[in-house]
Amino acid sequence: GSTSSTSGGSGKAPYWVRLVRSGNTFTAYKSSNGTTWTTVSTHTISMNANTYIGLAVTSRRDGTLNTSRFDNVSATP
């Protein structure tokens, strides 16, 4: 497989993220209020029609736990 990454810049918690897939094109968005969205990046990745998704977080520090809350999560065909 392949990977793609883009730095979204800095943000102060809480921060909202949105990932939208249209065909093989993925667009990432960020928001400081959950209402006004800014495009972070768009990438085209060849994929099958069916894809598994998941949510993950990290503290980015050894020995430090991260506490996160996911809400308003949806996945639609």
KOLPA-717705 format. One line per field, with one value per atom (N, C-alpha, C, O): residue number from 1; residue in three letters; atom name; x, y, z. Coordinates in pm, 1 decimal, padded with zeros to 6 digits. Example, Ala and Ser with C-alpha at 12.3 -4.5 7.8 and 13.67 -1.06 7.14 Angstrom:
BEGIN
k = 1_1_1_1_2_2_2_2
r = ALA_ALA_ALA_ALA_SER_SER_SER_SER
a = N_CA_C_O_N_CA_C_O
east = 01319.0_01230.0_01320.0_01423.6_01285.0_01367.0_01290.0_01340.9
north = -00569.0_-00450.0_-00330.0_-00331.9_-00225.0_-00106.0_00003.0_00113.8
up = 00780.0_00780.0_00780.0_00846.5_00708.0_00714.0_00787.0_00803.9
***
This chain:
BEGIN
k = 1_1_1_1_2_2_2_2_3_3_3_3_4_4_4_4_5_5_5_5_6_6_6_6_7_7_7_7_8_8_8_8_9_9_9_9_10_10_10_10_11_11_11_11_12_12_12_12_13_13_13_13_14_14_14_14_15_15_15_15_16_16_16_16_17_17_17_17_18_18_18_18_19_19_19_19_20_20_20_20_21_21_21_21_22_22_22_22_23_23_23_23_24_24_24_24_25_25_25_25_26_26_26_26_27_27_27_27_28_28_28_28_29_29_29_29_30_30_30_30_31_31_31_31_32_32_32_32_33_33_33_33_34_34_34_34_35_35_35_35_36_36_36_36_37_37_37_37_38_38_38_38_39_39_39_39_40_40_40_40_41_41_41_41_42_42_42_42_43_43_43_43_44_44_44_44_45_45_45_45_46_46_46_46_47_47_47_47_48_48_48_48_49_49_49_49_50_50_50_50_51_51_51_51_52_52_52_52_53_53_53_53_54_54_54_54_55_55_55_55_56_56_56_56_57_57_57_57_58_58_58_58_59_59_59_59_60_60_60_60_61_61_61_61_62_62_62_62_63_63_63_63_64_64_64_64_65_65_65_65_66_66_66_66_67_67_67_67_68_68_68_68_69_69_69_69_70_70_70_70_71_71_71_71_72_72_72_72_73_73_73_73_74_74_74_74_75_75_75_75_76_76_76_76_77_77_77_77
r = GLY_GLY_GLY_GLY_SER_SER_SER_SER_THR_THR_THR_THR_SER_SER_SER_SER_SER_SER_SER_SER_THR_THR_THR_THR_SER_SER_SER_SER_GLY_GLY_GLY_GLY_GLY_GLY_GLY_GLY_SER_SER_SER_SER_GLY_GLY_GLY_GLY_LYS_LYS_LYS_LYS_ALA_ALA_ALA_ALA_PRO_PRO_PRO_PRO_TYR_TYR_TYR_TYR_TRP_TRP_TRP_TRP_VAL_VAL_VAL_VAL_ARG_ARG_ARG_ARG_LEU_LEU_LEU_LEU_VAL_VAL_VAL_VAL_ARG_ARG_ARG_ARG_SER_SER_SER_SER_GLY_GLY_GLY_GLY_ASN_ASN_ASN_ASN_THR_THR_THR_THR_PHE_PHE_PHE_PHE_THR_THR_THR_THR_ALA_ALA_ALA_ALA_TYR_TYR_TYR_TYR_LYS_LYS_LYS_LYS_SER_SER_SER_SER_SER_SER_SER_SER_ASN_ASN_ASN_ASN_GLY_GLY_GLY_GLY_THR_THR_THR_THR_THR_THR_THR_THR_TRP_TRP_TRP_TRP_THR_THR_THR_THR_THR_THR_THR_THR_VAL_VAL_VAL_VAL_SER_SER_SER_SER_THR_THR_THR_THR_HIS_HIS_HIS_HIS_THR_THR_THR_THR_ILE_ILE_ILE_ILE_SER_SER_SER_SER_MET_MET_MET_MET_ASN_ASN_ASN_ASN_ALA_ALA_ALA_ALA_ASN_ASN_ASN_ASN_THR_THR_THR_THR_TYR_TYR_TYR_TYR_ILE_ILE_ILE_ILE_GLY_GLY_GLY_GLY_LEU_LEU_LEU_LEU_ALA_ALA_ALA_ALA_VAL_VAL_VAL_VAL_THR_THR_THR_THR_SER_SER_SER_SER_ARG_ARG_ARG_ARG_ARG_ARG_ARG_ARG_ASP_ASP_ASP_ASP_GLY_GLY_GLY_GLY_THR_THR_THR_THR_LEU_LEU_LEU_LEU_ASN_ASN_ASN_ASN_THR_THR_THR_THR_SER_SER_SER_SER_ARG_ARG_ARG_ARG_PHE_PHE_PHE_PHE_ASP_ASP_ASP_ASP_ASN_ASN_ASN_ASN_VAL_VAL_VAL_VAL_SER_SER_SER_SER_ALA_ALA_ALA_ALA_THR_THR_THR_THR_PRO_PRO_PRO_PRO
a = N_CA_C_O_N_CA_C_O_N_CA_C_O_N_CA_C_O_N_CA_C_O_N_CA_C_O_N_CA_C_O_N_CA_C_O_N_CA_C_O_N_CA_C_O_N_CA_C_O_N_CA_C_O_N_CA_C_O_N_CA_C_O_N_CA_C_O_N_CA_C_O_N_CA_C_O_N_CA_C_O_N_CA_C_O_N_CA_C_O_N_CA_C_O_N_CA_C_O_N_CA_C_O_N_CA_C_O_N_CA_C_O_N_CA_C_O_N_CA_C_O_N_CA_C_O_N_CA_C_O_N_CA_C_O_N_CA_C_O_N_CA_C_O_N_CA_C_O_N_CA_C_O_N_CA_C_O_N_CA_C_O_N_CA_C_O_N_CA_C_O_N_CA_C_O_N_CA_C_O_N_CA_C_O_N_CA_C_O_N_CA_C_O_N_CA_C_O_N_CA_C_O_N_CA_C_O_N_CA_C_O_N_CA_C_O_N_CA_C_O_N_CA_C_O_N_CA_C_O_N_CA_C_O_N_CA_C_O_N_CA_C_O_N_CA_C_O_N_CA_C_O_N_CA_C_O_N_CA_C_O_N_CA_C_O_N_CA_C_O_N_CA_C_O_N_CA_C_O_N_CA_C_O_N_CA_C_O_N_CA_C_O_N_CA_C_O_N_CA_C_O_N_CA_C_O_N_CA_C_O_N_CA_C_O_N_CA_C_O_N_CA_C_O_N_CA_C_O_N_CA_C_O_N_CA_C_O_N_CA_C_O_N_CA_C_O
east = 00081.8_00000.0_00085.8_00208.7_00020.0_00089.2_00037.4_-00068.8_00112.6_00071.5_00080.5_00149.4_00011.5_00014.9_-00001.4_-00083.3_00074.6_00060.6_00079.9_00152.1_00014.5_00023.9_00013.2_-00073.1_00098.9_00089.9_-00028.9_-00044.3_-00112.4_-00229.8_-00202.4_-00294.3_-00078.3_-00046.0_-00079.4_-00111.5_-00072.1_-00099.7_-00244.4_-00309.2_-00291.6_-00426.6_-00437.2_-00365.6_-00525.5_-00544.5_-00671.7_-00775.6_-00662.9_-00778.2_-00889.0_-00857.9_-01014.9_-01059.0_-01051.5_-01066.2_-01028.5_-01020.9_-01101.5_-01101.3_-01169.4_-01250.3_-01177.6_-01110.6_-01191.9_-01136.0_-01245.6_-01334.2_-01237.9_-01335.2_-01258.3_-01170.6_-01291.8_-01232.5_-01345.7_-01434.8_-01342.9_-01449.1_-01390.9_-01289.6_-01456.6_-01414.5_-01517.1_-01637.1_-01469.1_-01552.2_-01479.8_-01383.0_-01526.6_-01453.7_-01320.7_-01317.9_-01210.6_-01076.9_-01010.0_-00890.3_-01086.9_-01032.7_-01074.4_-01192.7_-00975.0_-00996.7_-00960.3_-00854.9_-01048.2_-01020.9_-01029.8_-01128.7_-00925.4_-00920.0_-00950.9_-00904.4_-01030.4_-01068.3_-01038.9_-01030.6_-01023.0_-01008.6_-01095.4_-01128.2_-01132.1_-01216.8_-01188.5_-01167.1_-01188.2_-01170.4_-01304.4_-01308.6_-01416.4_-01547.2_-01649.6_-01761.2_-01614.2_-01706.4_-01808.9_-01896.3_-01799.4_-01893.6_-01824.0_-01868.8_-01715.1_-01639.2_-01521.4_-01436.7_-01515.7_-01416.1_-01314.2_-01349.0_-01186.9_-01077.0_-01018.6_-00990.7_-01000.0_-00939.0_-00792.2_-00718.5_-00750.2_-00610.0_-00537.1_-00428.8_-00597.1_-00530.9_-00628.5_-00728.0_-00600.1_-00676.0_-00578.0_-00479.1_-00605.7_-00521.1_-00608.8_-00718.9_-00558.5_-00625.8_-00548.4_-00428.2_-00618.1_-00556.5_-00640.7_-00760.5_-00579.9_-00652.7_-00691.3_-00605.9_-00822.5_-00872.8_-00989.2_-01048.2_-01021.6_-01140.8_-01263.9_-01253.6_-01379.5_-01504.1_-01532.1_-01580.7_-01502.0_-01523.3_-01392.5_-01288.8_-01398.2_-01279.0_-01312.6_-01420.3_-01221.4_-01237.9_-01188.0_-01086.9_-01258.6_-01217.1_-01203.1_-01261.5_-01126.7_-01109.3_-01062.2_-01019.7_-01070.1_-01027.5_-00913.2_-00915.6_-00814.0_-00698.8_-00647.5_-00665.5_-00584.2_-00522.3_-00386.8_-00358.3_-00305.1_-00176.1_-00139.4_-00177.6_-00066.4_-00017.7_00112.3_00152.5_00177.6_00306.4_00419.2_00524.4_00395.9_00499.7_00501.9_00398.0_00619.1_00631.8_00586.1_00622.6_00506.5_00462.5_00350.8_00310.3_00300.2_00192.3_00066.6_00067.7_-00042.1_-00168.4_-00242.3_-00225.1_-00324.2_-00407.9_-00553.1_-00595.3_-00628.9_-00772.4_-00842.9_-00823.9_-00923.9_-00995.2_-01140.2_-01174.8_-01224.4_-01366.0_-01406.3_-01380.1_-01469.6_-01521.7_-01673.0_-01738.8_-01728.4_-01873.8_-01912.7_-01828.9_-02039.6_-02089.3_-02012.2_-01986.1_-01975.7_-01902.8_-02004.2_-02101.1_-01981.9_-02069.8_-01989.1_-01887.8_-02035.6_-01977.2_-02093.4_-02178.1_-02097.0_-02206.1_-02150.0_-02042.2_-02223.9_-02174.4_-02176.9_-02138.7
north = -00117.9_00000.0_00123.8_00116.9_00235.2_00363.3_00447.7_00420.3_00549.2_00641.2_00783.9_00811.9_00872.0_01013.0_01090.8_01053.9_01197.0_01276.2_01424.1_01461.7_01505.8_01650.3_01707.3_01665.7_01801.4_01865.6_01960.7_02043.6_01947.4_02033.6_02159.2_02236.5_02180.5_02297.0_02273.1_02161.0_02376.8_02362.2_02399.3_02470.9_02350.4_02382.4_02358.5_02275.1_02430.8_02415.7_02335.4_02362.4_02236.6_02150.6_02232.8_02327.6_02203.0_02095.9_02139.3_02257.3_02043.0_02068.6_01963.4_01847.0_02001.1_01909.0_01876.1_01961.1_01752.0_01709.4_01638.7_01574.9_01651.2_01587.8_01530.2_01595.9_01407.1_01342.6_01302.9_01227.5_01353.3_01328.3_01251.9_01291.9_01140.6_01061.0_01077.0_01061.1_01108.5_01112.3_01029.5_01076.0_00906.0_00815.1_00780.8_00727.6_00810.1_00785.7_00913.9_00914.7_01021.5_01149.1_01174.0_01169.6_01200.1_01226.7_01372.3_01420.3_01441.3_01578.7_01587.9_01545.8_01643.3_01660.1_01805.5_01897.8_01823.5_01956.1_01966.6_01865.5_02090.1_02114.0_02232.7_02317.5_02236.9_02344.7_02367.9_02272.8_02491.5_02522.8_02529.8_02532.8_02532.6_02545.1_02440.9_02438.3_02355.9_02254.1_02306.9_02232.5_02434.4_02496.9_02549.0_02523.4_02621.8_02678.0_02586.2_02563.6_02532.5_02431.4_02487.9_02562.5_02451.4_02490.0_02364.5_02267.1_02366.1_02252.1_02242.9_02341.0_02124.5_02099.6_02046.8_02094.5_01947.0_01883.9_01794.3_01749.0_01769.2_01674.8_01580.7_01624.8_01449.7_01348.1_01246.7_01215.1_01196.3_01088.1_00960.1_00953.2_00858.1_00730.5_00620.1_00611.6_00535.1_00424.1_00324.1_00273.0_00296.4_00205.6_00124.8_00159.7_00016.0_-00061.1_00018.3_00115.2_-00022.8_00045.0_00032.8_00127.9_-00083.5_-00104.8_-00084.9_-00138.5_-00007.6_00024.1_00019.9_00063.7_-00032.5_-00031.1_00101.6_00154.1_00156.0_00281.8_00263.6_00171.9_00349.8_00345.2_00480.4_00565.8_00498.7_00622.6_00592.6_00491.5_00679.2_00658.2_00793.2_00895.3_00792.7_00912.9_00876.5_00759.5_00976.4_00956.3_01081.7_01192.3_01064.9_01179.8_01232.4_01345.9_01147.5_01178.4_01192.8_01249.4_01140.4_01140.8_01005.7_00956.6_00944.8_00817.1_00832.1_00928.4_00737.1_00735.8_00833.1_00843.0_00905.1_01000.4_00951.4_00925.5_00938.7_00894.3_01010.6_01126.0_00979.5_01078.1_01048.7_00933.1_01150.5_01135.8_01213.8_01334.7_01144.3_01207.8_01165.9_01061.9_01246.3_01213.7_01225.8_01327.4_01122.3_01124.3_01138.5_01062.0_01235.4_01245.6_01290.0_01336.6_01275.0_01307.5_01234.2_01289.6_01109.4_01027.3_00958.5_00899.9_00965.7_00895.3_00847.4_00906.8_00740.1_00686.6_00652.1_00569.7_00715.2_00690.6_00647.0_00690.8_00560.2_00513.6_00623.6_00601.0
up = 00000.0_00000.0_00000.0_00000.3_-00000.3_00001.3_00116.5_00172.4_00150.6_00255.8_00204.5_00106.4_00270.9_00237.5_00367.0_00451.2_00384.2_00505.8_00475.8_00383.5_00554.8_00544.6_00684.5_00761.8_00718.1_00848.5_00849.2_00759.5_00951.2_00962.9_01042.6_01069.9_01080.2_01160.9_01306.5_01346.2_01384.7_01527.4_01556.9_01480.5_01666.1_01709.6_01858.4_01914.0_01922.5_02066.1_02090.1_02029.8_02178.5_02208.0_02271.6_02343.7_02249.7_02159.8_02013.9_01982.2_01926.1_01783.1_01710.2_01750.2_01605.8_01527.0_01397.7_01339.1_01354.3_01225.9_01146.1_01202.9_01015.6_00925.6_00807.5_00751.2_00770.5_00654.1_00561.6_00600.8_00438.5_00341.5_00223.5_00166.1_00187.8_00072.6_-00038.5_-00016.4_-00157.7_-00277.5_-00382.6_-00442.8_-00405.1_-00493.9_-00429.7_-00318.7_-00497.1_-00443.4_-00394.1_-00365.3_-00384.6_-00339.1_-00194.4_-00160.4_-00110.3_00031.9_00060.1_00018.4_00130.9_00170.5_00322.3_00382.3_00383.7_00528.9_00562.7_00495.9_00667.5_00714.9_00864.0_00933.7_00912.6_01056.0_01094.5_01011.5_01223.1_01272.9_01420.4_01495.6_01461.2_01603.5_01676.1_01799.1_01598.4_01662.5_01616.1_01667.8_01520.6_01471.3_01372.9_01328.4_01338.5_01245.3_01120.2_01008.5_01139.1_01028.2_00998.3_01084.7_00874.9_00838.2_00740.7_00649.1_00761.1_00673.9_00611.0_00680.9_00478.8_00410.7_00448.8_00439.3_00492.0_00525.8_00403.6_00369.9_00336.2_00223.0_00148.3_00204.9_00022.2_-00059.3_-00126.9_-00185.5_-00118.9_-00182.0_-00253.6_-00208.6_-00365.7_-00436.6_-00412.2_-00438.2_-00361.9_-00326.8_-00389.4_-00362.5_-00472.7_-00533.2_-00425.5_-00353.0_-00415.7_-00312.8_-00367.6_-00469.8_-00297.9_-00328.8_-00287.1_-00211.9_-00335.9_-00299.4_-00150.2_-00088.9_-00090.1_00053.1_00127.7_00088.7_00234.8_00312.1_00460.6_00500.9_00542.7_00687.8_00741.7_00694.9_00840.0_00901.0_01051.3_01108.9_01114.0_01258.4_01308.9_01231.1_01438.1_01501.5_01597.1_01667.3_01600.3_01687.9_01737.2_01670.9_01852.5_01907.9_01967.1_01992.9_01987.9_02053.3_02131.7_02093.7_02239.9_02315.9_02255.5_02280.9_02174.9_02112.7_02215.2_02185.4_02337.8_02441.4_02509.1_02553.4_02517.8_02587.8_02732.0_02799.5_02778.9_02917.4_02950.4_03066.2_02851.1_02873.7_02804.0_02683.7_02879.8_02822.7_02758.6_02798.1_02659.9_02593.5_02627.6_02624.3_02659.9_02680.6_02570.4_02556.9_02492.4_02381.4_02383.8_02439.9_02323.3_02311.6_02165.2_02100.9_02113.8_01978.0_01986.3_02056.9_01914.9_01906.9_01766.3_01689.1_01734.8_01600.7_01492.4_01385.7_01519.9_01423.0_01333.2_01381.4_01202.5_01109.7_00990.3_00953.5_00931.5_00808.3_00717.2_00751.6_00601.2_00507.7_00373.3_00332.9_00303.9_00173.1_00069.1_-00045.7
***
